[in-house]
Amino acid sequence: MLNNFEKVTNFPIFRSYDYNDELLWASAWMARATGEQVYLDDAKQQWDDHYMGWTSHQFGWDIKLPGAQILLARLDGAANPEYVTAVEKFCEWMQNNATVSPKGLIWLGEWGSLRSIATVIFALMEAADDGITPEANRRIAKQQMEYILGSTGRSFVVGFGINPPMRPHHGASSCPTRPEQCSQNIAANSLDPNPQVLYGALVGGPGVKDDYEDVRTDYV
């Protein structure tokens, strides 16, 4: 059914390729929201059935595991220390083993390198609040956020800081002000800055060598 829907609509769908972490995430949040043991038991069962103690190197739309691990460590870490251990390993990998660009970006992949580390920043800060390597986590989170906001000489947030992006890959902000008409050719191929400033938007980000061009068509 999903494939037929893709053919009909003619656009890609962002779908999860392994939904066990989503089920774990959902159970953990239901336990947090309701306080009912049945949801915590369900999360424990998910954890045991699918070995959810492994260390993910991402935390985002497709991979919820680090968030679920942090939440379960907070909810039930005293009774199940393996939850805490999983969070510690996630933080340790980010601290010591992740690829780092020459200017200091923890680089987790070319597709949206900044949003990838931004969600990890959130996870590290949550772990720090729970007493898991707090100094190291907060230091890394601060350094990564400063990179995003312009510590290397350019901001990656539209409308903010030094030399911010002016041509983000975004349809509506690429169109001229009404009543002037907008076409794909105008929106996508113009070399001029976007007519509408998309304040606060985070661009995809630089490559592993800190290379970045403010080019609208570079959606990666």
C-alpha positions in Angstrom: 0.0 0.0 0.0 2.8 2.4 0.8 4.5 1.8 -2.5 1.2 2.4 -4.4 0.8 5.7 -2.4 4.3 6.7 -3.5 3.6 6.0 -7.1 0.3 8.0 -7.0 1.7 11.1 -5.2 5.1 11.0 -7.0 7.1 12.2 -4.0 9.4 10.4 -1.6 8.2 9.5 1.9 10.3 9.8 5.0 9.6 6.4 6.6 11.4 4.5 9.3 13.3 1.5 8.1 13.4 -0.1 11.6 10.4 0.8 13.8 11.4 -1.1 17.0 13.0 2.1 18.4 9.8 4.0 17.7 7.8 1.4 19.6 10.3 1.6 22.5 10.1 5.4 22.4 6.3 5.4 22.4 6.2 3.0 25.4 8.7 5.0 27.3 6.7 8.2 26.7 3.4 6.6 27.7 5.0 5.5 30.9 6.3 9.0 31.5 2.9 10.6 30.7 0.7 8.2 32.6 2.9 6.7 35.4 1.3 3.3 34.6 3.5 0.3 35.0 2.1 -1.5 32.0 3.8 0.9 29.7 7.1 0.5 31.5 6.8 -3.2 31.3 6.1 -3.0 27.6 9.2 -0.8 27.1 11.2 -3.4 29.0 9.9 -6.2 26.8 10.8 -4.2 23.7 14.3 -3.6 25.1 14.8 -7.3 25.8 13.3 -8.6 22.6 15.2 -6.4 20.2 18.4 -5.6 22.2 17.9 -1.9 22.6 21.2 -1.4 24.5 23.3 -0.9 21.4 24.9 2.5 20.7 23.4 4.6 18.0 25.4 7.3 16.3 22.3 9.3 15.4 19.3 10.8 17.1 16.7 12.1 14.7 13.6 11.5 12.7 14.4 7.9 11.9 16.4 6.9 15.0 14.8 7.5 18.3 17.0 5.1 20.3 19.2 7.5 22.3 16.1 9.5 23.4 14.3 6.3 24.5 17.4 5.2 26.4 17.7 8.5 28.2 14.0 8.5 29.1 14.2 4.9 30.4 17.3 5.6 32.4 15.4 8.5 34.0 12.3 6.5 34.7 13.7 3.1 35.7 17.5 3.3 35.7 17.8 2.4 39.4 16.0 -0.9 38.8 17.5 -1.5 35.4 21.1 -0.1 35.2 21.5 -1.3 31.7 19.5 1.8 30.6 22.0 4.1 32.3 24.9 2.1 30.8 23.4 2.6 27.3 23.3 6.3 27.8 26.8 6.4 29.1 28.1 4.6 26.0 26.2 6.9 23.7 27.7 9.9 25.4 31.2 8.3 25.4 31.0 7.6 21.7 30.1 11.3 20.9 32.9 12.5 23.2 35.7 10.2 22.0 34.9 8.4 18.8 32.8 10.6 16.5 34.4 12.1 13.4 35.3 15.8 14.0 35.9 18.3 11.2 39.0 20.5 11.3 37.0 23.4 12.8 35.4 21.2 15.4 32.0 20.1 14.1 31.0 16.6 15.2 30.1 15.3 11.7 27.6 12.5 11.7 26.8 12.4 7.9 26.4 14.6 4.9 22.6 14.8 4.9 21.8 17.6 7.3 25.1 17.6 9.2 23.9 20.4 11.5 20.4 19.1 12.3 22.1 15.7 13.1 24.4 17.2 15.7 21.7 19.6 17.0 19.5 16.8 18.1 22.5 15.1 19.7 23.2 18.3 21.6 19.7 18.0 23.1 20.3 14.4 24.1 23.7 15.2 25.7 22.2 18.1 27.7 19.4 15.8 28.9 22.0 13.2 29.9 24.0 15.9 31.7 20.9 16.9 33.7 20.7 13.3 34.9 24.3 13.4 36.1 25.8 11.4 33.2 29.2 12.9 32.4 27.7 16.4 32.9 30.9 18.4 32.4 31.9 16.7 29.2 28.4 16.7 27.8 27.8 20.4 28.5 31.2 21.4 27.1 30.6 19.5 23.8 27.0 20.8 23.5 28.2 24.4 24.0 31.0 24.0 21.5 28.7 22.5 18.9 26.0 25.1 19.3 28.7 27.9 19.0 29.8 26.3 15.7 26.2 26.4 14.4 25.8 30.0 15.5 29.0 31.3 14.0 32.2 30.6 16.1 34.2 29.7 12.9 33.4 32.9 11.1 30.0 32.2 9.7 26.6 31.5 11.0 24.5 28.6 9.7 21.2 30.1 11.0 19.3 32.3 8.5 19.0 35.9 9.5 21.3 35.6 12.5 24.9 36.3 13.2 28.0 36.8 11.0 27.6 36.0 7.3 24.4 33.9 7.6 23.0 31.8 4.8 21.0 33.9 2.3 19.9 31.1 -0.1 18.4 28.3 1.9 16.7 25.5 0.0 13.1 26.5 0.9 10.3 27.0 -1.6 8.2 29.8 0.0 11.2 32.0 1.0 12.6 31.7 -2.5 9.6 33.3 -4.1 9.3 37.0 -4.8 6.8 39.1 -2.9 3.2 39.0 -4.2 1.7 40.0 -6.5 4.7 39.0 -8.5 4.4 35.4 -9.7 6.6 32.6 -8.6 7.8 29.7 -10.7 10.0 26.8 -10.1 12.6 28.3 -12.4 12.6 31.6 -10.4 12.6 30.0 -7.0 15.1 27.3 -7.6 17.6 28.8 -10.1 18.0 32.4 -9.2 21.4 33.3 -7.9 20.1 36.1 -5.8 19.4 35.8 -2.1 16.0 34.5 -1.1 13.5 37.4 -1.3 12.0 36.3 2.0 14.3 36.0 4.9 13.5 32.7 6.7 14.6 33.9 10.1 15.8 31.1 12.4 16.0 28.4 9.9 19.0 26.0 10.1 20.6 25.0 6.8 21.8 21.5 6.1 25.3 22.3 7.0 28.9 21.8 5.9 30.8 18.8 4.8 33.3 16.9 6.8 36.1 19.4 5.9 33.9 22.4 6.9 33.2 23.1 3.2 29.9 25.0 2.7 28.5 27.0 -0.2 25.4 29.1 0.1 23.7 27.6 -2.9 19.9 27.1 -3.0 20.0 24.0 -5.1 22.3 22.1 -2.8 19.5 20.5 -0.7 21.9 18.0 0.9 
